[in-house]
Amino acid sequence: MNTADLSYKVTSTEDEDKQTFLQKQGEIPKHIAVIMDGNGRWAKSRGSVRIFGHKAGVDSVRDITEACAQIGVKHLTLYAFSTENWGRPKGEVSALMRLLVQSLRDETRKLDENDIRLVSIGELDRLPPTCRQELEDAKELTAGNSRMTLCLALSYSGRWDICQAVKTISQKVKEGELLPDEISDELISGHLATSGFPDPDLIIRTSGEYRLSNFLLWQSAYSELFVTDIYWPDFRRDELYRAIESYQNRERRFGKVPSRMDVDESSVALH
C-alpha cells in the first residue's frame, strides 16, 4: 500500500485501525531512536524565540511516547540534549534544564500509570543538581515497569559513549581481568551506556538533516534511517506510523545478499 494514500489520525478509531494495520503488516521495531531536531527553526518560522520551540516539542515527546507504547515498541530512545549542546548560549541551556525539570515533574506519574520505565544515558554528572535529582526520582518511581523503556539521551554523544567503554575495557586488561584477544563486538556493546538494550532497528531524524549528529554511533551500524523534513514540534504519531511503515517495507540484510538472490542462486544450482 502506498503511504501517500493513507489518512492518519482523523479519529481515535482510525488511529487504532492504523496501529492494527501496522501490527498485522509486519514487524514492529523493537527499538526506535529519535533525533529530535528543528525546535529552534520551528520557533523562528513563527517569529518566536528558540525556547518556545523546545516547549512545543514536549507535546511531540508525549504523543510519540504514547503511540510507541500502544503499538508495541519495547524501547524508545530520544536524543534530548547532546554533549555539543552545552556550547549553546547560557540562557538557552538554562531554559532547557528548567524545561527538563518541569517536564519530568509533569510526565513521570503518567509514565508510571502506563507501565513505562524511564532510564537515561550520557554524562549525567554535568546536569544541574536539580535536574539530576528529578531524573533519579523519576527513574526510581518507574523502575519496575515493563511495557516499554523510554531512554532519554542527555548530555550524550556517541564518541563519549565509545570512549568510556574503551577506558573501562582497557582498565580491565591492565588489571588482568581481561585478555586483549577476548575483546569482541559483544564485549564492547556490553560496556556502552546502552548495555542491555537491543541496537536501534529504526532511527528517525526530523527537520530534514541527513546526519547522525554523534548519536548512537556504534549501535546504529545496521539501523534503518528515516528522515523527514518536518520539524520536531510538528512530528506526531501520523509521521511515526509512516516511518514504521517505511521500515516494514525494507529488507534488512545486515551485509548479506538479498534473500531473493539466495532463492535465485539455489534454483540455478538445482538446474
C-alpha positions in Angstrom: 0.0 0.0 0.0 1.3 3.5 -0.9 1.8 5.5 2.3 0.8 8.7 0.3 -2.7 7.2 0.0 -3.2 6.7 3.7 -5.1 9.0 6.0 -3.8 9.3 9.6 -5.3 10.2 12.9 -8.7 11.5 11.9 -10.4 9.9 14.8 -9.2 7.7 17.7 -10.8 4.7 16.0 -8.9 5.4 12.8 -5.7 5.7 14.9 -6.4 2.3 16.4 -7.1 0.8 13.0 -3.8 2.2 11.7 -1.9 0.6 14.6 -3.6 -2.7 14.0 -2.8 -2.5 10.3 0.9 -2.0 11.0 0.9 -4.8 13.6 -0.5 -7.2 11.1 1.5 -5.9 8.1 4.9 -6.6 9.5 7.4 -6.5 12.4 7.2 -3.5 14.7 10.7 -2.2 15.5 11.7 -3.3 18.9 13.9 -0.2 19.4 13.2 3.2 17.8 15.6 6.1 18.4 14.8 9.6 17.5 17.0 12.7 16.8 14.5 15.4 17.7 15.7 18.3 15.6 14.2 21.6 14.4 12.8 23.1 17.5 14.7 26.4 17.1 13.8 26.7 13.4 10.2 25.9 14.1 10.1 28.8 16.6 12.0 31.1 14.3 9.5 30.4 11.4 6.8 31.7 13.8 8.7 34.8 14.8 9.4 33.5 18.3 12.5 32.6 20.5 14.1 29.2 20.4 12.8 28.1 23.8 9.3 28.4 22.5 10.1 25.6 20.1 11.6 23.4 22.8 8.4 23.8 24.9 6.3 22.9 21.9 8.4 19.9 21.3 7.3 18.4 24.7 3.9 17.7 23.2 5.6 15.7 20.5 7.5 13.7 23.1 4.3 12.9 24.9 2.4 11.8 21.7 5.3 9.7 20.3 5.9 8.0 23.6 2.2 7.1 24.0 1.9 5.9 20.4 5.1 3.7 20.6 3.8 2.1 23.8 0.4 1.5 22.2 1.8 -0.1 19.0 4.2 -2.4 20.8 7.7 -0.7 20.6 9.7 -2.0 23.6 12.5 0.6 23.6 12.3 4.3 22.7 15.4 6.4 22.9 15.1 10.2 22.5 18.2 12.4 21.8 17.1 15.2 24.2 20.4 17.0 24.7 23.8 16.3 23.2 27.2 17.0 24.6 27.7 19.6 21.9 24.5 21.4 23.1 26.4 22.7 26.1 28.0 25.1 23.7 24.7 26.9 23.1 24.0 30.3 24.7 23.8 30.1 28.5 20.3 31.4 28.6 19.1 28.7 26.2 20.8 26.0 28.1 19.4 27.2 31.5 15.9 27.3 30.0 16.3 23.8 28.6 17.3 22.5 32.0 14.3 24.1 33.6 12.1 22.7 30.9 13.6 19.2 31.6 12.8 19.5 35.3 9.2 20.7 34.7 8.6 18.0 32.1 9.8 15.3 34.4 7.5 16.6 37.1 4.5 16.8 34.8 5.0 13.4 33.0 6.5 10.9 35.4 3.3 10.0 37.0 1.7 9.3 33.6 4.7 7.2 32.6 4.3 5.1 35.7 0.5 4.7 35.2 1.2 3.4 31.7 3.8 0.9 32.9 6.7 2.8 31.1 10.1 2.7 32.6 12.3 5.8 32.4 16.1 5.5 32.1 18.8 7.9 30.9 22.2 7.8 29.3 25.0 10.3 28.9 27.4 12.4 31.1 24.7 13.0 33.7 27.1 14.4 36.2 27.2 17.5 34.0 23.5 18.2 34.6 22.5 20.7 37.3 21.8 19.1 40.7 18.0 19.8 40.4 17.9 18.0 37.1 19.8 15.0 38.3 17.6 14.7 41.4 14.4 15.0 39.4 15.7 12.4 36.9 16.7 10.0 39.7 13.3 10.4 41.3 11.5 9.6 38.0 13.7 6.6 37.3 13.2 5.2 40.8 9.4 5.6 40.6 9.2 3.8 37.2 12.0 1.2 37.8 9.6 -1.7 38.0 7.6 -1.0 34.8 7.9 -3.3 31.8 5.6 -2.3 29.0 8.2 0.0 27.3 11.5 1.6 28.3 11.9 5.3 27.5 15.5 6.3 27.4 16.5 10.0 27.5 19.9 10.7 26.0 21.1 13.7 28.0 24.5 15.3 27.7 25.2 12.4 25.4 27.4 11.8 22.4 28.3 8.6 20.6 32.0 9.3 20.8 31.8 9.8 24.5 30.0 6.5 24.8 32.7 4.6 22.9 35.5 6.4 24.7 34.1 5.5 28.2 33.7 1.9 27.0 37.3 1.7 25.8 38.6 3.2 29.1 36.7 0.6 31.1 37.8 -2.3 29.0 41.4 -1.0 29.0 41.4 -0.9 32.8 40.2 -4.5 32.9 43.0 -5.5 30.6 45.5 -3.6 32.7 44.4 -5.3 35.9 44.5 -8.7 34.3 40.7 -9.3 34.3 40.6 -9.5 30.6 42.9 -10.6 27.7 43.1 -8.4 24.6 42.0 -11.4 22.5 38.8 -11.6 24.5 37.7 -8.1 23.2 34.8 -8.6 20.8 31.9 -6.7 19.3 29.6 -8.1 22.0 32.1 -7.1 24.8 32.2 -3.5 23.6 28.4 -3.4 23.3 28.2 -4.6 26.8 30.3 -1.7 28.1 28.3 1.0 26.3 25.7 3.2 28.0 23.0 1.2 26.2 24.2 -2.1 27.6 21.1 -4.4 28.0 19.2 -2.6 25.1 18.9 -4.0 21.6 20.5 -1.9 18.9 18.0 0.5 17.4 16.1 -1.0 14.5 15.0 2.4 13.3 16.4 5.8 13.7 14.2 8.8 12.9 15.5 12.2 12.3 13.3 15.3 12.0 14.0 18.6 10.2 15.5 17.1 7.0 19.1 16.9 8.1 20.9 13.8 6.8 23.4 13.1 9.6 23.6 11.2 12.9 25.0 14.1 14.9 27.1 11.9 17.2 24.2 9.8 18.2 24.5 6.1 19.0 27.4 5.7 16.6 28.3 2.1 17.5 24.8 1.0 18.0 23.5 2.3 14.7 25.7 0.2 12.4 22.8 -1.6 10.8 19.9 0.7 11.9 17.4 1.7 9.2 17.2 5.5 8.8 14.1 7.6 8.2 14.5 11.3 7.6 11.5 13.7 7.4 11.5 17.5 6.7 9.0 18.0 9.5 10.3 19.9 12.5 10.1 18.1 15.8 7.3 20.2 17.3 5.1 19.2 14.3 6.1 15.5 14.4 3.2 13.4 15.7 2.1 9.8 15.6 0.9 10.0 11.9 4.6 10.6 10.9 5.7 7.9 13.3 3.4 5.4 11.5 4.9 6.5 8.1 8.3 5.8 9.5 7.3 2.4 10.8 5.6 1.5 7.5 8.7 2.5 5.6 10.8 0.3 7.9 8.4 -2.6 7.3 8.8 -2.2 3.5 12.6 -2.6 3.6 14.6 -5.8 3.6 17.2 -5.8 6.4 20.2 -7.8 5.1 22.9 -6.9 7.7 25.6 -7.1 5.0 24.3 -10.3 3.4 22.9 -10.8 -0.1 19.1 -10.3 -0.5 17.0 -13.3 0.3 15.6 -13.3 -3.2 19.1 -13.7 -4.6 19.5 -16.8 -2.3 16.4 -18.3 -3.9 17.6 -17.5 -7.4 21.0 -19.0 -6.9 19.5 -22.1 -5.4 17.3 -22.5 -8.4 20.3 -22.2 -10.7 22.2 -24.8 -8.7 19.3 -27.3 -9.0 19.3 -27.0 -12.7 
